[in-house]
Amino acid sequence: MIELEESPEQRDLWATLSFRRMDPRDCAHRIVRVLVDEKHVGTLNFGDSLEVSVPPGLHSVTVDNTWTSKTETVPIHPQSRIHFSTGNTASGCAMTLLFTIGISALGVFLDVLEPNGSNENDFPA
């Protein structure tokens, strides 16, 4: 697990941000870089996941595929676990270009997911 800050202050109150790149909408091309508060915390290929520890408070979460990016500002509560799904998308003409010549302009998505019920640490289905 990556820790956003090195300060050990009240570490027991820190929350976990979980990122997953396994969504069926993902065209599985290009990397997705993950930034929290403008700090690069990891890079995801299709099928990868990543966890980051952060102190409570308001944080910006950005995903960037080197072509485009998306940012969400998320309030993080003490000891919480927030799940994100991310990936790259291509549609219409972009998808045709991707499959015929291997390159295309891709969009990126970042979804905040709700826990799936019994265990708030589980990723939603």
N, C-alpha and C positions, 0 to 999 in steps of 0.2 A: 504494500500500500504506500502511496506517495503522500507525504505530508506537505501541505502548501506552505506553511511557515515553520521555522525552526524553533520558535519560542515555545517553551514547555508550559506556559501559563495555562492553568485550568484545562489541561489536555483531556481530562475525563469528561469534559463538556463538549468536546469537538464532535462534529458530525462527519458522516461519510457520504461522498458523492460517488455513485456507481454509474459507469458509462458502458453501454453495450452496443456493438455494431453487428447485429444479426437480424435486422428487420427485413422482411420479404420485399419491401419497397426499394431496398438498397441494390443498386446495379452492380455492386461488388468491384468497382474500379476505383482507382486512386486511393490515396490515404486520406484519413481525417485526423487533423491535428486538434487536440483538446487544450484549451487555455482556460484557466480560472484566474480571475482578476488580472488578466493580461499576461499571466505567467504560463509558459508552455509546460504542461504536466504529463503529456504523453501523446503517442501517435497510434491510431487504430487502423488496422487492415480489417477486411471483412472477416467476421468470426471472432474478433478480439474483444476483450473487456478490460476495464481499468477501474481502480478505486483510488480516491483521493480523500485525505482527511483535511478538514477545514474547521476553523473556529466558527462559532455561531455568528450570524450577522447577515448583511446583504452582500451577495457575491454576484459578479458577472461571470457567466459561463459562455464560452465561444467555441464553436467548431468551425474549422477552416479546411477546405480541401485544396488549397493553394490557387483555386480559381474563384471561389466565392466563400462567404462566411455567414454565420448566423449567430447572434448573441441573445441570450436571455438573462435577465436579472432575477435572481432567485433569493427569497428570504430563507435562511438556514437556521433552524431551531436547534438548541442544544441536544446532543446525543441522537439526532435524527439520521435517517438514511434516505437519501433522495436518489431515485433511479432515472437515468436518461437513456433514450434510444437515439442513435445518430446514424447517419449514412449519407451516401450520395445518390442522387436521382437523375435520371435522364428520361425524356419522353419525346414522342413524335419524331421530328427530324433529328434531334440530338441522339436519340437511340439508334436511328438508322446509321448515322455517321459513326457512332461508337462501334457498332457491329461490322461495318464495312471497312473502315480505315483505322479503327482502334483508338481514335481520339474524338473528343467532343466536349462541348461546354456542359458541365454538370452542375446541378443544384445541390444543396446540402440541407439536411433537416436535423432538427434537435427537438425531441419531444420529452417533456417531463412526464414520467409514468407514475401511476398510483400503485401502492402495494396491492398484492392480489388477495388479501384477506387474512388468512390465519397467521402468517408470519410476516411482519413488516420488513424483514430483511430479504424476503424472496422477491425476485424480479417478477413482474406481472407476466402472464402467459402471452 
